[in-house]
Amino acid sequence: MRDTTKIMGKVTIYSIVILIAAIFMFPILHTILTSFKKPVDAFSMPPKWLFSPTLKYHIHIWTKELFPKYLMNSLIIAASTVGISIPIACLGAYGFVRHRSRIAFVVLLGLLAIRMFPRILLVIPYYLLSRFLHLHDTKIIMILIMVAFNQPFSIWLMRGFFLNVPMELDEAALVDGCTRFGGFLRVVLPTVLPGIAATTIFSFLLAYNDFLFAFILTGTETKTLPVAIAEYGAESIEYWSISAAGVTGIITPVILIMLFLQKYLVKGLTYGALK
């Protein structure tokens, strides 16, 4: 009887998880299918699940539009943001963990307050600053703003991983002749590699998916994929299939990156959970 109850409990839990996953995956699946449908099939009632797929709209966005350029812009901005913010986050989080004080606590709260600040209120100051510095429609301004806005998140996330590293590792490194920075680089940092991987993924996604700042601060030269997708409205029913093909193109690199780094993400999210 007890075994039957356990089995029924597991079946119930798995059923709920599968149902929730299906609900969240349905919009993505619907978008991907729409990108391979002709408009007459995409908007038929009842919906058609069996149809003749077409690559017309995928070919259109990658050959007749500037989507390859927009994809490159998105990847450059996101990768540069990660390349700058992760080293700063590691050094900052390590310093906050190893040198705890009231000032450090206040700074941490200040960083959290900055991350909680409404993005819409920062758009106009950032726009005016980009115009004043003659950096509007450049990748530099987008990278700097993405780093500034995402840095508090990266520091707080990395701080959680460094809290699980015992102080004895630093002391052992110093005894063995390492400098403080050498011990951090050679001994402490390798122990939080799963955390660095998880923070890298989240930081990349935050920069890659940004729309608001990119919409205001980019132009024809540095337009990113999320902004490019927004240009396709409801002027023609065909635009919906083009937009769906564009969305599929946006999420494909993210899916590939997640498939490649998923084991590191899982390790990072569960790091320190078990002692």
C-alpha positions in Angstrom: 0.0 0.0 0.0 2.8 2.3 0.9 4.7 1.6 -2.4 1.5 2.3 -4.3 1.1 5.6 -2.6 4.7 6.6 -3.4 4.2 5.6 -7.1 0.9 7.6 -7.3 2.7 10.6 -5.7 5.5 10.5 -8.2 3.1 10.1 -11.1 1.1 13.1 -9.9 4.3 15.2 -9.5 5.6 14.3 -12.9 2.2 14.9 -14.5 2.0 18.4 -13.0 5.6 19.2 -14.1 4.9 17.9 -17.7 1.7 20.0 -17.8 3.4 23.2 -16.6 6.3 22.6 -19.1 3.7 22.1 -21.9 1.9 25.3 -21.0 5.2 27.3 -21.1 6.4 25.5 -24.3 3.2 25.9 -26.3 3.9 29.6 -27.4 7.4 28.7 -28.5 6.2 25.6 -30.4 3.3 27.6 -32.0 5.8 30.3 -33.1 8.2 27.8 -34.6 5.4 26.0 -36.4 4.0 29.3 -37.7 7.4 30.2 -39.2 7.1 27.1 -41.4 3.4 27.7 -42.4 1.9 29.7 -45.1 -0.4 32.5 -43.8 -3.5 30.6 -45.0 -2.4 27.6 -42.8 -1.2 29.7 -39.9 -4.5 31.5 -39.4 -6.9 28.7 -40.4 -9.7 27.8 -37.9 -9.5 25.2 -36.5 -5.6 25.3 -36.4 -3.9 23.0 -38.8 -1.3 20.7 -37.3 -0.7 18.8 -40.5 0.5 21.1 -43.3 3.1 21.4 -46.1 6.1 23.2 -44.5 7.8 26.0 -46.3 11.2 27.7 -45.8 10.2 30.8 -47.7 10.1 33.1 -44.7 13.3 31.8 -43.1 15.1 32.3 -46.4 13.5 35.7 -46.7 14.8 37.1 -43.4 18.3 35.7 -43.9 18.8 36.6 -47.5 16.6 39.6 -48.3 16.7 41.3 -44.9 19.6 42.3 -42.7 19.0 39.7 -40.1 22.6 38.3 -40.3 23.9 41.8 -39.5 21.4 42.2 -36.6 22.3 38.8 -35.2 26.0 39.7 -35.3 25.2 43.0 -33.5 23.3 41.1 -30.8 26.1 38.5 -30.3 28.8 41.2 -30.2 27.0 43.3 -27.6 26.0 40.3 -25.5 29.5 38.6 -25.6 31.3 41.9 -24.9 28.9 42.5 -21.9 29.8 39.1 -20.5 33.5 39.6 -21.2 33.5 42.8 -19.1 31.0 42.1 -16.4 32.0 38.6 -15.3 35.6 39.5 -14.3 34.3 42.6 -12.5 31.6 40.4 -10.8 34.1 37.8 -9.7 36.5 40.4 -8.2 33.7 42.4 -6.6 31.8 39.5 -5.2 35.0 38.0 -3.7 35.9 41.3 -2.1 32.5 41.7 -0.6 32.6 38.1 0.8 36.1 38.2 2.2 36.1 41.8 3.5 32.7 42.2 5.2 31.9 45.5 6.8 29.1 47.9 7.2 30.3 49.9 4.2 30.4 46.8 2.0 26.8 45.9 3.1 25.6 49.4 2.2 27.3 49.1 -1.2 25.6 45.8 -1.8 22.2 47.2 -1.0 23.0 50.1 -3.3 23.8 47.7 -6.1 20.5 45.9 -5.5 18.6 49.2 -5.5 20.2 50.1 -8.9 19.1 46.8 -10.3 15.6 47.3 -9.0 15.4 50.8 -10.5 12.7 51.0 -13.3 14.4 50.8 -16.7 12.0 53.1 -18.4 13.2 56.0 -16.1 16.8 55.5 -17.3 16.1 55.6 -21.0 16.0 59.4 -21.4 19.2 60.1 -19.4 21.0 57.3 -21.3 19.8 58.7 -24.6 20.9 62.2 -23.7 24.3 60.9 -22.5 24.8 58.9 -25.7 24.0 62.1 -27.8 26.3 64.2 -25.7 29.2 61.7 -26.1 28.4 61.2 -29.8 28.0 57.4 -29.1 24.4 57.1 -30.2 23.9 54.1 -32.6 27.2 52.5 -31.6 27.9 49.2 -30.0 30.1 50.9 -27.3 27.2 52.7 -25.6 25.0 49.5 -25.6 27.9 47.5 -24.1 28.6 50.1 -21.4 24.9 50.4 -20.5 24.4 46.6 -20.4 27.4 46.2 -18.2 26.3 49.0 -15.9 22.7 47.7 -15.6 23.5 44.0 -15.3 26.6 44.3 -13.1 24.6 44.4 -9.8 22.9 41.1 -10.8 26.2 39.4 -11.6 27.8 40.6 -8.4 25.0 39.4 -6.2 24.8 36.0 -8.0 28.6 35.4 -7.8 28.5 36.5 -4.1 26.3 33.5 -3.4 28.8 31.2 -4.9 31.8 32.7 -3.1 30.0 32.4 0.3 30.3 28.6 -0.1 34.1 28.8 -0.4 35.8 28.3 3.0 38.3 30.9 4.1 40.8 28.1 4.7 41.5 27.9 1.0 42.8 31.4 0.9 44.9 30.8 4.0 46.3 27.6 2.5 47.2 29.5 -0.7 49.0 32.2 1.3 50.9 29.6 3.3 52.0 27.9 0.0 53.5 31.3 -1.2 50.7 32.7 -3.3 49.9 36.4 -3.2 46.3 37.4 -2.3 45.5 37.8 -6.0 47.4 34.7 -6.9 45.5 32.6 -4.4 42.2 34.0 -5.7 43.2 33.3 -9.3 44.7 29.8 -8.8 42.8 28.3 -5.9 39.5 30.1 -5.2 38.3 30.9 -8.7 38.5 27.3 -10.0 36.2 26.2 -7.2 33.4 28.5 -8.4 33.6 27.7 -12.1 30.0 26.3 -12.1 28.9 29.5 -10.6 30.8 31.5 -13.2 29.2 29.5 -16.0 25.7 30.1 -14.6 26.3 33.8 -14.2 27.8 34.0 -17.7 24.6 32.4 -19.2 22.3 34.7 -17.3 24.3 37.8 -18.1 24.5 36.8 -21.8 20.7 36.3 -22.0 19.9 39.6 -20.3 22.1 41.5 -22.8 21.0 39.4 -25.8 17.3 39.8 -25.1 17.3 43.5 -24.2 14.7 45.5 -26.2 14.1 48.8 -24.4 17.6 50.2 -24.3 18.4 48.8 -27.8 15.2 50.3 -29.2 16.2 53.8 -28.0 20.0 53.7 -28.4 20.6 51.8 -31.6 19.9 52.8 -35.2 20.6 51.4 -38.6 24.2 50.4 -37.8 23.8 48.7 -34.5 20.2 47.4 -34.5 19.7 44.2 -32.6 17.4 41.3 -33.4 14.7 42.1 -30.8 14.4 45.6 -32.3 14.4 44.2 -35.8 11.5 41.8 -35.1 9.4 44.7 -33.7 9.4 46.3 -37.2 7.1 43.7 -38.5 3.6 44.7 -37.5 0.2 43.8 -38.8 0.2 45.6 -42.1 0.1 42.4 -43.9 -0.9 38.9 -42.7 2.4 37.6 -44.3 4.4 39.7 -41.8 3.2 37.3 -39.0 5.0 34.4 -40.7 8.1 36.6 -41.3 8.1 37.7 -37.6 7.7 34.1 -36.5 10.7 33.1 -38.6 12.7 36.0 -37.1 11.8 34.9 -33.6 12.9 31.3 -34.4 16.2 32.8 -35.6 16.6 34.7 -32.4 16.0 31.8 -30.1 18.1 29.3 -32.1 21.5 30.5 -30.9 20.2 30.7 -27.3 18.9 27.1 -27.5 22.3 25.9 -28.9 24.2 27.7 -26.2 21.9 26.3 -23.5 22.3 22.8 -24.9 26.1 23.1 -24.8 26.3 24.7 -21.4 23.3 23.0 -19.6 25.5 20.8 -17.4 27.4 23.8 -16.2 24.2 25.7 -15.6 22.8 22.8 -13.5 26.0 22.6 -11.5 26.0 26.3 -11.0 22.4 26.4 -9.8 22.9 23.5 -7.4 26.4 24.6 -6.3 26.6 24.6 -2.5 23.1 23.1 -2.1 24.7 19.8 -0.8 27.5 19.7 1.6 
